[in-house]
Structures are given as C-alpha cells and as structure tokens.
Amino acid sequence: MSLTFSRKLLKDLKAEERKWLDKMEEELSSRPERLKRFSTISNKEIQRIYTPGDTKDQDFNRDIGFPGELPYTRGVHPSMYRGRLWTMRMFAGLGSAEDTNRRFHHLVNAGQTGLSVAFDLPTLMGYDSDSPRGRGETGRCGVAIDTLGDIEDLFEGLPIDKITTSMTINPPAAVIWAMYIAAGEKRGIDRRVMGGTIQNDMLKEFIAQKTFMCPPEPSMRVITDTVEFGTREVPRWNPISISGYHIREAGSTAVQELAFTLADGIAYTEDALDRGLDVDDFAPRFSFFFNSHLDFFEEIAKFRAARRMWAKIMRERFKAKDQRSWWMRFHTQTAGCSLTAQQPYNNIVRTALEALAAVLGGTQSLHTNSLDEVLATPTEEAATIALRTQQIIAEESGVANTIDPMGGSYFVETLTDQIESEATTMIQKIDDMGGMLAAIEKSYPQREIADSAYHYQREIEADERSVVGVNKYTMDEELPVEILEIDEALERIQIKKLNRIKESRDNKKVKACLVELGEACAGKQNVMEPIIEAVKEYATLQEVCDVFRDVFGIYRDPGIF
C-alpha cells in the first residue's frame, strides 16, 4: 500500500509547487532568508518545504506500519503510552550511599517510577575509595561504592523487587551487578524476579566515554559472560544497555550515534552467538540508550529509524524468530552537552524540548537533565523540576493520547528514511573493516566523532549556529543558582567504613574466593557466580577488578592525532 499518491497526482503536485514558488518569488526575494543554508544540528541540509513527492517511494506497510508490528517504526507496543507511560527514571548519585538513598526516596515520593544510579569516578574505573588513583574524587560525580555494604545502604528501604534499577557503569559492571544480586538475595528476593539494567557497554567506552580497565577482547568476554548468566539466571534483567548517549555527548552526529550504536549491538550479538547462545534466548533482553539532542525533528526521526533498522538487523542478519528479539527497547537521556553554564535557567527549556522529542520518538524510559547539571551535581530542587518536566509532558500536554503523532509527516518520514539510509551505509563500512572491534583498532569511529565535534564547535565560534546565552542574547550575570557541594570529609568517612569492613570480614574466605575468580578468568568458566560469591564475603570492588587486571591486562588508550 503506497503511502502517497498516483503518478499523475504527483506530477500535478510538482507543477503546483513550481507555480507556488513562482507566485511567492517576489515576496521571497524581498525577504532574504536569514541563513544561506538551513541544516540540522548534525549538519543535514533541510529543504524549504516537503510534499508527498518526497515520500513517493515509501510504502506504508513496509516502512511505517502499525505500532507493535513490523517494522516497528511507530513503536514496539501496540498501545504505547495509552497503555503505560514511559518509565520516569531520574539519574542520581551523590556523595555516600546514604546520601544517594535519601535522594532516591525523595524522587520516588515525587513520582519517579524507576531508579537510575550514577557512580563516582573511582567506582567507574574499578578502584576503591582508599586508592591513591581515586583521591579527591570520592562521591564527587556520583555515589561511592566499595563493597556490598554500600549497595545495601544505597537501596535501603527501596522495593527493588517491584521497581527496576538502571546502573550506569561499564568496566566493573559485572561486579556492581553481582553486589546488587547479593544484596537482593540477602533480603530474600529471588534473583529471577529482579528487574533492571546494567550499562555494561565497553565498546562505546573505547569509542567515546573512555573509562577503561581491560583490553577489548577480554572485556567482550566478560560482557558475554553477563549476557549468558542473565539469560539463564536473571531473566528480567537487561545485562547490557547498548549506548549511543556518550557517543553523542562526545560530539557525534545523529547518524553516527545511530550507526555506531547498532554496530556495537551487532558485535555483542555475534560474540554471544560465537559462545553458542541462541539469538532468541538473549536478544529480547538487549536494551539501548540514546541521546535526545536539541534538533527536535532530527531526534524524532532518529528514534523511528533506530527501531526499523534493529528489526531488520535481527530478522535478516541474525535470523531471529521471536518478535521480542526484533524489538528495540530504549532509554533516553536529554543532552548534557546542550546545557550551558551561562543563563542556566534556559536549560529547563532545552531539556523540555529534548524530552518531548524523546516521547514523540517513542522512548520506553526517560531521564531529564537538571538545569544545574553543567555546573555541579544537581540539587534536590533542580532534580525535582527535571522530573516535573516529564510529568507535565505526560499528564498535561496531550502528546501521549495517540501513538506516533509525527507519523505521515512528509518532513519526518523523509528525515527518517535519510537517517536510516546513511546509518546503514556507515554500518556497512564498519562490516567491511571486519566489524566494530577492528574499526575501533583502526580509530574509525573515534576520528569520525572528533571531526563532527570540531565542525560543530567551529560553527558556534563563527556564529553560524546560535546558542542562546553563549553567542547570542548574552548578558552579564552573577551565577543565579545554588550549587550542591560535596563535603570534603566524605572521603575520610568512606575510607573508615571500608577499613571497618575489611577488619570484620573473614579474610581467608575472601582470599579463597578471589583465587577461584582468577582461575575462572584464566579458564573458560563464566565469571559471574565466582564474583557473586566473592562480594557476598565483602570482597571490595577493587579487589575483584584487580583480579581482572592481573589476568586480562590493562588497556591504555593509544590516542589519535
């Protein structure tokens, strides 16, 4: 079924468009366009107007369809937000586990429907709070986690058997997940009922975010261990969140974000298949994580193209037969890189537009950035405003009343097709290099992102792209917002807590568990059960990660110039 019209009608329409342009020529010439070239944030040129002629090759059933059915352009669930709103999952992590636990309780009481944990830099890198490598960073940009005791304090009083938890962590993801499982089991919660997500996406770390521990190949091995373990033992958990968010934050275009994210997903799928897993056993638990940037229509088109592309990849490339394997389920976060320190209250407006684009694009889960995030860890007031932004969109705007209201827009459908086509070409280029691991070794995605970031920044500096409050509508101002400061005493308190645990635990058992883990790493045994046993004995995050470093080696970013 054709989306548009007959050839005769299209021909007539083209003639009408020419007549309109001729008729408007005098007015248009007297009103010169304010820019020589109109483009998206990703530098994709935009036409003056779009008509059915731009979508003449599109077939409704093949390219758009109905929600909950192939090709999933309009959403993976038949009722979408009419049946259930997206999960409102505010990212939070500050200071100690107890501090963050209080923030979680506040957000849940304010209407948040999912938990999302931000970790401090030492935790993200697999080091304890007493490590010289982490001094001065404890609790600064997220919560400090050293042992199972911290995880127990972090989720104290929260119904982790009923609410899902997302944890944004990569090199030590398996260790943090093991602690979460152990903490739940200590509370009598069966691991099979625990729901949530660990990010666990090392490929995008090598590409963009740059938190490293071990080299790519053993990193992939541990990730596939978590996929295998989750499939068998924790069926409601997403063992990996394939992340384009940080790729976009590093400066990529929308097309690059989409292409590199899906290429990462292909690499993880291939590795799991090489392990001997069945695609329909593990693929339904793969989830994705995207950025919602400021170019409203480009972002909506990106999300719609992403679903369509993943369904094709799983059906045609990997021969998946389970419909759930075809679904792309994704979390979205508004663009941190779009926030400005200048006139920070403008960030509320930016975040609202980005959140609306994510909703109109059909996200399953959403975090809205706080207005002060570019300056410091968000205050409670700023985080509440960010949550209320989602709630106003959900409850007052009316955009959740119908599914994919942008569907059928000549502009959005054309942009969706263009983004899919360009991202598919980029994925083919990665395939021709030998896959994403080989492409990373050749620095292909890293160079592409660096070039895009440079081009965007040059546009701003040349006043070719406006950023309100930065290069347009500027003003002298005192910083008008309160900044949350982390007490410098936190590090000393956290180290004392860590030392108490080390003194009170059975160190012989800890040592035996770490030896067993080392043997699993050196062999072919899945590492998840040995990690769980080690953290149950209060082995620290760094002690477990040091086993990884000893067996697998340490990765150093070669850098590109």
C-alpha positions as MATLAB code, in Angstrom:
seq = 'MSLTFSRKLLKDLKAEERKWLDKMEEELSSRPERLKRFSTISNKEIQRIYTPGDTKDQDFNRDIGFPGELPYTRGVHPSMYRGRLWTMRMFAGLGSAEDTNRRFHHLVNAGQTGLSVAFDLPTLMGYDSDSPRGRGETGRCGVAIDTLGDIEDLFEGLPIDKITTSMTINPPAAVIWAMYIAAGEKRGIDRRVMGGTIQNDMLKEFIAQKTFMCPPEPSMRVITDTVEFGTREVPRWNPISISGYHIREAGSTAVQELAFTLADGIAYTEDALDRGLDVDDFAPRFSFFFNSHLDFFEEIAKFRAARRMWAKIMRERFKAKDQRSWWMRFHTQTAGCSLTAQQPYNNIVRTALEALAAVLGGTQSLHTNSLDEVLATPTEEAATIALRTQQIIAEESGVANTIDPMGGSYFVETLTDQIESEATTMIQKIDDMGGMLAAIEKSYPQREIADSAYHYQREIEADERSVVGVNKYTMDEELPVEILEIDEALERIQIKKLNRIKESRDNKKVKACLVELGEACAGKQNVMEPIIEAVKEYATLQEVCDVFRDVFGIYRDPGIF';
ca = [
       0.000    0.000    0.000;
       1.596    3.240   -1.129;
       1.886    5.978    1.455;
       1.340    8.752   -1.017;
      -0.406    9.194   -4.342;
      -0.641    8.233   -8.011;
       1.973    9.307  -10.553;
      -0.492   11.745  -12.132;
      -1.231   13.382   -8.804;
       2.489   13.636   -8.002;
       3.140   15.199  -11.411;
       0.318   17.686  -10.852;
       1.615   18.393   -7.368;
       5.094   19.164   -8.703;
       3.582   21.623  -11.168;
       1.586   23.241   -8.320;
       4.746   23.531   -6.261;
       6.530   25.322   -9.144;
       3.559   27.678   -9.501;
       3.657   28.393   -5.780;
       7.372   29.191   -5.933;
       6.853   31.488   -8.942;
       3.969   33.202   -7.173;
       5.974   33.650   -3.997;
       9.193   34.675   -5.758;
       8.612   38.412   -5.351;
       7.820   38.140   -1.644;
      10.679   35.727   -1.040;
      13.155   37.985   -2.849;
      12.115   40.947   -0.726;
      12.593   38.861    2.421;
      16.038   37.303    2.088;
      16.457   34.150    4.088;
      18.343   34.839    7.281;
      20.722   31.944    6.586;
      22.287   30.821    3.338;
      21.867   27.203    4.342;
      19.410   25.605    6.760;
      20.569   22.409    8.439;
      20.057   20.199   11.470;
      22.480   20.165   14.389;
      24.067   17.192   12.614;
      24.606   19.380    9.527;
      21.936   17.664    7.436;
      20.570   20.167    4.894;
      16.858   20.959    5.225;
      14.614   21.894    2.323;
      12.222   24.860    2.394;
       9.162   22.612    2.212;
       8.339   18.899    1.997;
       5.484   17.373   -0.003;
       4.158   13.916   -0.924;
       6.778   13.917   -3.674;
       9.471   13.468   -1.033;
       7.865   10.261    0.241;
       6.727    8.891   -3.127;
       8.866    5.748   -2.786;
       7.648    4.942    0.703;
       5.231    2.077    1.269;
       3.034    2.327    4.358;
       3.035   -1.357    5.304;
       6.741   -1.869    4.588;
       8.153    1.371    6.018;
       5.702    2.701    8.613;
       3.033    0.190    9.580;
       1.266   -0.045   12.913;
       2.684    0.110   16.456;
       3.580   -3.292   17.867;
       4.041   -4.720   14.376;
       6.854   -4.783   11.836;
       8.718   -2.622   11.005;
       8.143   -1.011   14.459;
       8.733    2.491   13.095;
       5.765    3.631   15.181;
       6.671    1.806   18.384;
       7.226   -1.685   19.773;
       3.992   -1.891   21.794;
       0.505   -1.788   20.266;
      -0.879    0.627   22.860;
       2.328    2.593   23.596;
       1.644    5.375   26.147;
      -2.129    4.852   26.098;
      -1.429    1.556   27.871;
       1.527    2.601   30.009;
       3.592    5.766   30.229;
       7.342    5.612   29.793;
       9.385    4.885   32.926;
      10.475    8.127   34.560;
      13.965    7.183   35.647;
      15.961   10.070   37.100;
      19.736    9.556   37.187;
      21.065   10.183   40.697;
      24.266    9.650   42.621;
      25.943   11.949   45.103;
      28.356   11.519   47.968;
      27.806    8.418   50.050;
      25.364    5.564   49.591;
      23.278    7.024   52.407;
      23.149   10.453   50.689;
      22.022    8.907   47.412;
      19.479    6.700   49.191;
      17.840    9.849   50.588;
      17.730   11.351   47.074;
      16.138    8.143   45.726;
      13.443    8.207   48.413;
      12.720   11.852   47.591;
      12.394   11.143   43.859;
      10.224    8.051   44.377;
       7.951   10.046   46.682;
       7.826   12.761   43.984;
       6.560   10.250   41.418;
       9.668    8.706   39.856;
       8.901    5.193   38.565;
      12.418    3.741   38.144;
      15.813    4.085   39.814;
      18.992    5.085   37.988;
      22.407    5.134   39.672;
      25.331    7.435   38.873;
      28.693    6.290   40.271;
      31.747    8.343   41.176;
      34.912    8.173   39.073;
      36.883    5.702   41.247;
      33.930    3.282   41.164;
      33.562    3.708   37.399;
      37.239    2.791   36.979;
      37.182   -0.170   39.382;
      39.056    1.417   42.309;
      38.166    1.678   45.988;
      37.863    4.967   47.833;
      41.226    4.428   49.539;
      43.103    4.009   46.250;
      45.665    6.736   45.516;
      44.234    6.781   41.961;
      40.877    7.988   43.267;
      41.889   10.520   45.886;
      39.837   13.702   45.773;
      37.138   12.121   43.582;
      35.179   10.112   46.165;
      31.454   10.841   45.803;
      32.070   13.834   43.529;
      30.158   12.970   40.360;
      28.200   10.037   41.676;
      27.928    7.649   44.581;
      30.985    5.885   46.040;
      30.661    2.080   46.104;
      33.410   -0.057   47.643;
      31.633   -3.153   48.987;
      28.331   -4.962   49.251;
      27.700   -2.877   52.373;
      27.495    0.273   50.255;
      24.999   -1.352   47.882;
      22.893   -2.442   50.860;
      22.886    1.133   52.178;
      22.173    2.539   48.705;
      18.923    0.594   48.321;
      17.825    0.504   51.949;
      14.026    0.716   52.212;
      13.504    0.719   48.431;
      11.327   -2.023   46.874;
      13.897   -3.453   44.457;
      11.635   -6.463   43.856;
       8.965   -4.124   42.463;
      10.885   -1.205   40.950;
      13.516   -1.548   38.228;
      17.033   -0.200   38.660;
      19.409    1.066   35.985;
      23.114    1.291   36.765;
      25.373    3.352   34.513;
      28.678    1.559   34.849;
      30.931   -0.217   32.380;
      34.388   -1.725   33.217;
      33.265   -3.044   36.653;
      29.619   -3.616   35.617;
      29.719   -7.343   36.400;
      30.954   -6.598   39.930;
      28.308   -3.966   40.711;
      25.595   -6.242   39.295;
      26.877   -9.110   41.466;
      26.636   -6.842   44.520;
      23.069   -5.888   43.597;
      22.070   -9.547   43.202;
      23.756  -10.453   46.502;
      22.058   -7.551   48.319;
      18.657   -8.616   46.990;
      19.193  -12.236   47.949;
      20.199  -11.179   51.482;
      16.769   -9.531   51.665;
      15.093  -12.731   50.490;
      14.472  -11.532   46.915;
      14.883  -14.213   44.256;
      17.266  -13.104   41.511;
      14.726  -14.291   38.941;
      12.300  -11.514   39.917;
      14.865   -8.694   39.947;
      14.397   -6.268   37.085;
      16.737   -3.613   35.759;
      19.679   -2.801   33.521;
      23.445   -2.515   33.725;
      25.021   -0.425   31.024;
      27.968   -2.817   30.582;
      28.859   -1.414   27.135;
      32.637   -1.369   26.765;
      32.702   -0.802   23.012;
      31.319    2.718   23.382;
      33.890    3.295   26.136;
      36.692    2.585   23.664;
      34.907    4.824   21.149;
      33.785    7.763   23.255;
      33.495    7.873   27.043;
      36.963    6.476   27.805;
      36.570    4.728   31.154;
      38.837    1.709   30.711;
      40.071   -1.275   32.625;
      40.940   -4.274   30.429;
      41.635   -4.586   26.686;
      38.760   -5.007   24.209;
      38.803   -8.790   23.738;
      38.681   -9.832   27.426;
      36.194   -7.002   28.015;
      33.945   -8.603   25.403;
      34.411  -11.999   27.071;
      33.191  -10.677   30.449;
      30.234   -8.916   28.812;
      29.197  -12.136   27.086;
      29.522  -13.914   30.444;
      26.983  -11.464   31.866;
      24.677  -11.985   28.867;
      24.880  -15.762   29.295;
      24.387  -15.569   33.070;
      21.472  -13.141   32.811;
      19.731  -15.263   30.197;
      19.974  -18.293   32.474;
      19.650  -16.831   35.974;
      18.160  -13.305   35.934;
      15.594  -13.360   33.093;
      14.007   -9.968   33.900;
      17.341   -8.139   33.741;
      18.869   -6.360   30.742;
      22.540   -7.400   31.012;
      23.643   -4.743   28.544;
      22.424   -1.289   27.551;
      23.978   -0.571   24.177;
      24.693    3.108   24.466;
      24.731    5.841   21.874;
      24.308    8.503   24.537;
      28.007    9.008   25.260;
      28.865    8.761   21.569;
      26.605   11.775   21.012;
      27.958   13.583   24.065;
      31.451   13.206   22.588;
      30.326   15.172   19.532;
      28.888   12.709   17.010;
      26.059   13.471   14.632;
      22.675   11.762   14.977;
      23.560    9.390   12.121;
      26.916    8.485   13.692;
      25.266    7.917   17.058;
      22.760    5.549   15.483;
      25.235    3.722   13.226;
      27.914    3.185   15.871;
      25.365    2.084   18.476;
      23.795   -0.501   16.184;
      27.237   -1.675   15.043;
      28.090   -2.224   18.732;
      24.858   -4.198   19.092;
      25.834   -6.336   16.111;
      29.248   -7.038   17.696;
      27.691   -8.117   21.022;
      25.203  -10.338   19.199;
      27.933  -12.008   17.167;
      30.030  -12.655   20.280;
      27.081  -14.260   22.080;
      26.361  -16.420   19.045;
      30.017  -17.498   18.949;
      29.576  -18.579   22.586;
      26.852  -20.936   21.382;
      23.843  -18.995   22.685;
      20.601  -18.898   20.715;
      19.746  -15.421   19.471;
      16.132  -15.679   20.633;
      17.275  -16.575   24.140;
      19.356  -13.436   24.737;
      18.355  -10.757   22.196;
      14.996   -9.952   23.859;
      16.954   -8.658   26.878;
      19.229   -6.334   24.914;
      18.313   -2.717   25.565;
      19.556    0.547   24.102;
      20.331    4.028   25.408;
      20.108    7.129   23.222;
      20.704   10.846   23.488;
      17.916   13.316   22.758;
      19.585   16.452   21.421;
      18.124   19.834   20.561;
      17.198   19.359   16.899;
      13.606   18.365   17.557;
      12.617   16.643   14.304;
      16.001   15.036   13.684;
      15.834   13.299   17.056;
      12.299   12.015   16.470;
      13.357   10.678   13.063;
      16.452    9.033   14.599;
      14.382    7.104   17.135;
      11.912    5.936   14.496;
      14.731    4.855   12.156;
      16.501    3.036   15.011;
      13.545    0.722   15.667;
      13.116   -0.065   11.998;
      16.816   -0.769   11.496;
      17.187   -3.047   14.527;
      14.165   -5.115   13.486;
      15.724   -5.613   10.040;
      19.125   -6.465   11.514;
      17.717   -9.076   13.883;
      15.371  -10.669   11.336;
      17.504  -10.559    8.194;
      21.067  -10.705    9.504;
      20.662  -12.886   12.580;
      17.501  -14.811   11.568;
      15.813  -14.154   14.917;
      12.317  -15.607   15.018;
      10.981  -14.323   18.345;
       9.189  -10.993   17.903;
      10.740   -9.755   21.151;
      14.189  -10.146   19.560;
      13.127   -7.681   16.871;
      12.066   -5.011   19.346;
      14.359   -2.127   20.069;
      13.575   -1.042   23.634;
      15.481    2.057   24.647;
      16.079    4.536   27.428;
      16.693    8.183   26.557;
      18.521   10.963   28.363;
      18.341   14.582   27.343;
      21.595   16.029   26.030;
      24.001   17.033   28.754;
      26.268   18.607   26.152;
      23.481   21.037   25.178;
      23.330   22.581   28.663;
      25.068   25.893   29.259;
      26.638   27.427   32.343;
      25.514   30.814   31.010;
      21.891   31.667   31.865;
      21.353   28.187   33.366;
      17.565   28.556   33.697;
      17.443   28.340   29.897;
      18.395   24.690   30.401;
      14.888   23.932   31.663;
      13.523   24.880   28.228;
      16.210   22.918   26.387;
      15.508   19.824   28.480;
      11.744   20.115   27.954;
      12.163   20.211   24.154;
      14.560   17.271   24.190;
      12.262   15.259   26.461;
       9.304   15.975   24.192;
      11.285   14.747   21.173;
      12.113   11.520   23.043;
       8.448   10.965   23.883;
       7.280   11.694   20.335;
      10.019    9.298   19.194;
       8.578    6.519   21.369;
      11.108    6.014   24.179;
      10.387    3.396   26.877;
      12.274    5.220   29.625;
      13.483    8.784   30.145;
      15.858   10.848   32.266;
      15.577   14.629   32.118;
      18.713   16.609   32.946;
      18.628   19.179   35.700;
      19.242   22.864   34.962;
      22.406   22.933   37.104;
      23.992   19.710   35.829;
      26.548   21.603   33.767;
      27.782   23.245   36.985;
      27.657   20.502   39.634;
      25.741   17.512   40.951;
      22.059   18.548   40.783;
      20.372   19.967   43.837;
      17.167   18.343   45.072;
      15.127   21.291   43.787;
      16.675   21.143   40.299;
      16.166   17.360   40.092;
      12.528   17.791   41.093;
      11.972   20.391   38.343;
      13.500   17.972   35.842;
      11.149   15.196   36.979;
       8.158   17.556   36.877;
       9.088   18.349   33.250;
       8.402   14.722   32.339;
       5.220   14.637   34.382;
       3.831   17.771   32.707;
       4.571   16.293   29.275;
       2.859   13.050   30.313;
      -0.166   14.473   32.109;
      -0.861   17.889   30.584;
       0.418   18.160   27.016;
      -1.793   15.543   25.342;
       1.097   14.029   23.362;
       0.565   10.608   24.976;
      -3.029   10.383   23.765;
      -2.245    8.996   20.313;
       0.591    6.832   19.018;
       3.307    8.337   16.810;
       1.561   11.636   16.044;
       4.504   12.535   13.790;
       3.847    9.553   11.523;
       2.913   10.606    7.989;
       4.629   13.984    8.207;
       6.359   14.472    4.869;
       9.325   16.034    6.644;
       9.637   13.463    9.442;
       9.154   10.485    7.118;
      11.756   11.852    4.681;
      14.215   12.507    7.506;
      13.600    9.021    8.955;
      14.424    7.443    5.582;
      17.542    9.589    5.132;
      18.894    8.793    8.596;
      18.286    5.071    8.093;
      19.988    5.100    4.684;
      23.074    6.980    5.889;
      23.427    4.919    9.073;
      23.094    1.680    7.077;
      25.896    2.811    4.767;
      28.098    3.562    7.777;
      27.406    0.126    9.316;
      28.370   -1.500    6.004;
      31.654    0.391    6.114;
      32.296   -0.986    9.604;
      31.432   -4.505    8.393;
      33.913   -4.096    5.540;
      36.616   -3.262    8.102;
      35.921   -6.555    9.890;
      33.408   -5.383   12.487;
      33.362   -2.863   15.301;
      36.378   -4.202   17.209;
      38.502   -3.904   14.058;
      37.045   -0.454   13.340;
      37.969    0.707   16.855;
      41.522   -0.581   16.392;
      41.683    1.486   13.181;
      40.271    4.509   15.128;
      37.485    4.896   12.574;
      34.599    5.832   14.908;
      36.897    7.923   17.091;
      38.027   10.033   14.118;
      34.504   10.437   12.776;
      33.272   11.729   16.132;
      36.258   14.053   16.582;
      35.703   15.571   13.139;
      31.992   16.128   13.801;
      32.650   17.709   17.203;
      35.241   20.037   15.684;
      32.897   21.092   12.878;
      30.051   21.838   15.328;
      32.271   23.897   17.614;
      33.641   25.870   14.676;
      30.063   26.714   13.634;
      29.342   28.122   17.096;
      32.565   30.119   17.223;
      31.889   31.539   13.750;
      28.330   32.494   14.816;
      26.946   30.193   12.132;
      24.982   28.298   14.796;
      23.252   30.053   17.666;
      23.444   29.039   21.312;
      21.240   31.332   23.367;
      23.198   32.963   26.167;
      26.555   31.881   24.730;
      26.959   33.564   21.343;
      23.546   35.207   21.097;
      21.400   37.171   23.567;
      24.281   37.259   26.032;
      24.226   39.234   29.259;
      26.379   39.935   32.280;
      25.140   37.958   35.256;
      26.013   36.596   38.637;
      25.543   32.846   38.909;
      21.842   32.719   39.844;
      21.590   29.114   41.026;
      22.585   27.309   44.191;
      25.416   24.794   43.746;
      25.451   21.488   45.606;
      28.842   20.908   47.210;
      30.110   17.523   48.399;
      31.659   17.632   51.877;
      35.413   17.022   51.742;
      35.048   14.870   54.890;
      33.135   12.291   52.840;
      36.320   10.617   51.583;
      37.673   10.115   55.105;
      34.331    8.744   56.295;
      34.084    6.380   53.326;
      37.619    5.064   53.862;
      36.895    4.439   57.571;
      33.772    2.495   56.586;
      35.819    0.460   54.104;
      38.502   -0.309   56.705;
      35.885   -1.485   59.223;
      34.508   -3.943   56.686;
      37.973   -5.253   55.833;
      38.681   -5.797   59.548;
      35.374   -7.530   60.319;
      35.074   -9.871   57.300;
      36.575  -13.366   57.003;
      39.698  -12.515   55.001;
      40.606  -16.174   54.429;
      37.284  -16.714   52.675;
      37.755  -13.528   50.668;
      41.182  -14.655   49.504;
      39.858  -18.093   48.536;
      37.020  -16.512   46.535;
      39.442  -14.227   44.689;
      41.694  -17.183   43.822;
      38.666  -19.053   42.453;
      37.699  -15.977   40.403;
      41.230  -15.757   38.981;
      41.017  -19.390   37.884;
      37.658  -18.728   36.200;
      39.124  -15.726   34.374;
      42.146  -17.709   33.233;
      39.915  -20.547   32.025;
      36.571  -20.607   30.279;
      34.220  -20.642   33.268;
      31.557  -17.935   33.427;
      32.847  -15.368   35.932;
      29.505  -14.210   37.361;
      28.990  -16.863   40.078;
      32.572  -16.536   41.395;
      32.116  -12.742   41.537;
      28.833  -13.104   43.435;
      30.465  -15.455   45.952;
      33.368  -13.036   46.421;
      31.222   -9.945   47.018;
      28.979  -11.886   49.427;
      32.108  -12.236   51.568;
      32.594   -8.453   51.214;
      35.447   -8.556   48.746;
      35.839   -4.980   47.577;
      35.207   -3.616   44.109;
      38.923   -3.024   43.548;
      39.950   -6.454   44.839;
      37.711   -8.098   42.234;
      38.776   -5.695   39.485;
      42.432   -6.232   40.347;
      41.897   -9.912   39.535;
      40.624   -8.831   36.109;
      43.611   -6.539   35.650;
      46.075   -9.250   36.718;
      44.621  -11.916   34.394;
      43.441   -9.859   31.426;
      45.877   -6.945   31.476;
      45.281   -3.188   31.482;
      44.158   -1.162   28.482;
      45.852    2.120   27.597;
      44.155    4.379   25.078;
      46.569    4.817   22.164;
      45.061    8.217   21.328;
      44.644    9.661   17.844;
      46.242   12.754   16.357;
];
